[in-house]
Amino acid sequence: MKNFSVFLFVLSLCVFNHVSGAGVRIANELKFNKNLWMRCYSKDDVTGPKIIPMGQDYSFYFGINFFRTTRFMCTLKQGPNYEHYQSFTAFKVFSNLDTGGLWDWRAKEDGVYLVKEHEYFVQNPVNLHKEYDWIN
């Protein structure tokens, strides 16, 4: 009976982690055929650096840790000289009820925009809006 209880506990942790998956999408919506340089990292993972051509995007997915402290930071730079940049928190969990979702970032000429896409994200739905200006 004890082994069965341990099995159920481990199984529930695996299912919970699967349900609470999350992702980050970085889209290049810049004009004039500019590339977008990106690099993202968390405490345990690094994604990039990658060059995203104009009109394309890059997505990566991950599980939220048990303590719900998963956070990804990203840096974006506009080509061709990569002088304009922005570093920001691209993903974080706000509460125990937050199940992650997709944080959809879009690089445009005037700044970096965000839309959160999640079927269960009903407490604070976020539509596309400008989050950051580019730093020169």
C-alpha beads as a LAMMPS data file, in Angstrom:
LAMMPS data file: protein, C-alpha beads

136 atoms
135 bonds

1 atom types
1 bond types

-500.0 500.0 xlo xhi
-500.0 500.0 ylo yhi
-500.0 500.0 zlo zhi

Masses

1 110.0

Atoms # bond

1 1 1 0.000 0.000 0.000
2 1 1 2.862 2.386 0.811
3 1 1 4.473 1.782 -2.598
4 1 1 1.155 2.454 -4.300
5 1 1 0.803 5.770 -2.427
6 1 1 4.298 6.816 -3.477
7 1 1 3.498 5.835 -7.059
8 1 1 0.319 7.947 -7.043
9 1 1 2.188 10.917 -5.570
10 1 1 4.924 10.761 -8.228
11 1 1 2.344 10.285 -10.981
12 1 1 0.382 13.334 -9.792
13 1 1 3.562 15.447 -9.839
14 1 1 4.250 14.374 -13.421
15 1 1 0.698 15.133 -14.529
16 1 1 0.739 18.495 -12.716
17 1 1 4.009 19.448 -14.405
18 1 1 2.614 18.439 -17.808
19 1 1 -0.553 20.490 -17.318
20 1 1 1.417 23.506 -16.116
21 1 1 3.624 23.694 -19.201
22 1 1 4.565 27.047 -20.606
23 1 1 6.270 28.620 -23.547
24 1 1 7.805 31.730 -25.022
25 1 1 7.413 32.826 -28.629
26 1 1 9.605 35.539 -30.155
27 1 1 8.377 36.943 -33.488
28 1 1 10.274 39.269 -35.813
29 1 1 7.790 41.853 -37.103
30 1 1 10.486 44.398 -37.914
31 1 1 10.485 46.193 -41.273
32 1 1 13.147 46.768 -43.918
33 1 1 14.299 43.133 -43.932
34 1 1 15.917 43.435 -40.478
35 1 1 16.980 40.318 -38.618
36 1 1 16.270 39.879 -34.904
37 1 1 18.961 38.503 -32.574
38 1 1 17.618 36.716 -29.473
39 1 1 18.974 34.924 -26.451
40 1 1 16.883 33.686 -23.508
41 1 1 17.876 31.987 -20.286
42 1 1 16.564 30.721 -16.971
43 1 1 18.365 29.422 -13.930
44 1 1 18.736 26.024 -15.633
45 1 1 18.446 26.582 -19.387
46 1 1 19.801 28.767 -22.197
47 1 1 18.155 29.230 -25.599
48 1 1 20.160 30.923 -28.300
49 1 1 21.668 33.055 -29.422
50 1 1 19.545 32.763 -32.556
51 1 1 18.934 35.000 -35.540
52 1 1 15.242 35.249 -36.490
53 1 1 14.661 36.505 -40.051
54 1 1 11.986 39.120 -40.747
55 1 1 8.477 37.613 -40.726
56 1 1 9.497 34.489 -38.817
57 1 1 9.360 33.435 -35.173
58 1 1 10.989 31.071 -32.720
59 1 1 9.194 29.246 -29.888
60 1 1 10.387 27.133 -26.997
61 1 1 8.416 25.261 -24.352
62 1 1 9.245 24.131 -20.845
63 1 1 7.698 22.836 -17.633
64 1 1 7.128 25.045 -14.632
65 1 1 9.092 23.843 -11.616
66 1 1 7.378 22.455 -8.516
67 1 1 7.940 25.653 -6.500
68 1 1 6.492 27.766 -9.348
69 1 1 9.546 30.027 -9.531
70 1 1 10.304 29.430 -13.228
71 1 1 11.458 32.610 -14.926
72 1 1 13.001 33.298 -18.336
73 1 1 14.917 36.442 -19.237
74 1 1 15.462 37.439 -22.877
75 1 1 17.553 39.932 -24.792
76 1 1 16.510 41.049 -28.280
77 1 1 18.613 43.110 -30.699
78 1 1 17.605 44.670 -34.033
79 1 1 19.794 44.025 -37.057
80 1 1 21.700 44.819 -39.124
81 1 1 24.056 46.554 -36.659
82 1 1 22.265 45.289 -33.527
83 1 1 22.537 48.716 -31.846
84 1 1 18.916 48.819 -30.644
85 1 1 18.227 46.227 -27.950
86 1 1 15.998 45.341 -25.003
87 1 1 16.462 42.913 -22.100
88 1 1 13.378 41.830 -20.156
89 1 1 11.607 39.110 -18.187
90 1 1 9.987 37.036 -20.923
91 1 1 8.148 34.631 -18.613
92 1 1 7.299 34.308 -14.931
93 1 1 4.589 32.691 -12.840
94 1 1 2.424 35.114 -10.887
95 1 1 0.562 32.812 -8.481
96 1 1 -0.085 29.194 -7.553
97 1 1 -3.145 29.292 -9.822
98 1 1 -1.135 30.492 -12.828
99 1 1 -0.557 27.550 -15.175
100 1 1 1.880 29.272 -17.527
101 1 1 0.615 29.559 -21.049
102 1 1 2.360 31.043 -24.062
103 1 1 3.984 34.452 -23.677
104 1 1 4.002 35.755 -27.242
105 1 1 6.570 38.547 -27.771
106 1 1 6.650 40.551 -31.011
107 1 1 9.520 42.800 -32.040
108 1 1 8.253 45.816 -33.991
109 1 1 9.983 48.998 -35.145
110 1 1 8.733 51.056 -32.185
111 1 1 9.213 48.468 -29.421
112 1 1 8.545 45.011 -28.046
113 1 1 4.922 43.886 -27.705
114 1 1 3.344 41.099 -25.639
115 1 1 0.214 38.995 -25.806
116 1 1 -0.385 36.134 -23.370
117 1 1 -2.222 33.200 -24.851
118 1 1 -3.768 30.718 -22.478
119 1 1 -7.109 28.977 -22.419
120 1 1 -7.174 29.021 -18.601
121 1 1 -5.697 32.496 -18.133
122 1 1 -8.976 34.184 -17.206
123 1 1 -7.987 36.221 -14.145
124 1 1 -5.865 38.776 -16.023
125 1 1 -6.135 38.230 -19.774
126 1 1 -3.594 40.283 -21.689
127 1 1 -4.177 41.473 -25.246
128 1 1 -1.415 42.641 -27.563
129 1 1 0.181 45.747 -26.086
130 1 1 3.528 47.507 -26.099
131 1 1 5.678 46.507 -23.108
132 1 1 9.081 48.036 -23.906
133 1 1 10.760 50.627 -26.085
134 1 1 14.073 49.832 -27.751
135 1 1 17.222 51.046 -25.980
136 1 1 19.697 52.822 -28.275

Bonds

1 1 1 2
2 1 2 3
3 1 3 4
4 1 4 5
5 1 5 6
6 1 6 7
7 1 7 8
8 1 8 9
9 1 9 10
10 1 10 11
11 1 11 12
12 1 12 13
13 1 13 14
14 1 14 15
15 1 15 16
16 1 16 17
17 1 17 18
18 1 18 19
19 1 19 20
20 1 20 21
21 1 21 22
22 1 22 23
23 1 23 24
24 1 24 25
25 1 25 26
26 1 26 27
27 1 27 28
28 1 28 29
29 1 29 30
30 1 30 31
31 1 31 32
32 1 32 33
33 1 33 34
34 1 34 35
35 1 35 36
36 1 36 37
37 1 37 38
38 1 38 39
39 1 39 40
40 1 40 41
41 1 41 42
42 1 42 43
43 1 43 44
44 1 44 45
45 1 45 46
46 1 46 47
47 1 47 48
48 1 48 49
49 1 49 50
50 1 50 51
51 1 51 52
52 1 52 53
53 1 53 54
54 1 54 55
55 1 55 56
56 1 56 57
57 1 57 58
58 1 58 59
59 1 59 60
60 1 60 61
61 1 61 62
62 1 62 63
63 1 63 64
64 1 64 65
65 1 65 66
66 1 66 67
67 1 67 68
68 1 68 69
69 1 69 70
70 1 70 71
71 1 71 72
72 1 72 73
73 1 73 74
74 1 74 75
75 1 75 76
76 1 76 77
77 1 77 78
78 1 78 79
79 1 79 80
80 1 80 81
81 1 81 82
82 1 82 83
83 1 83 84
84 1 84 85
85 1 85 86
86 1 86 87
87 1 87 88
88 1 88 89
89 1 89 90
90 1 90 91
91 1 91 92
92 1 92 93
93 1 93 94
94 1 94 95
95 1 95 96
96 1 96 97
97 1 97 98
98 1 98 99
99 1 99 100
100 1 100 101
101 1 101 102
102 1 102 103
103 1 103 104
104 1 104 105
105 1 105 106
106 1 106 107
107 1 107 108
108 1 108 109
109 1 109 110
110 1 110 111
111 1 111 112
112 1 112 113
113 1 113 114
114 1 114 115
115 1 115 116
116 1 116 117
117 1 117 118
118 1 118 119
119 1 119 120
120 1 120 121
121 1 121 122
122 1 122 123
123 1 123 124
124 1 124 125
125 1 125 126
126 1 126 127
127 1 127 128
128 1 128 129
129 1 129 130
130 1 130 131
131 1 131 132
132 1 132 133
133 1 133 134
134 1 134 135
135 1 135 136
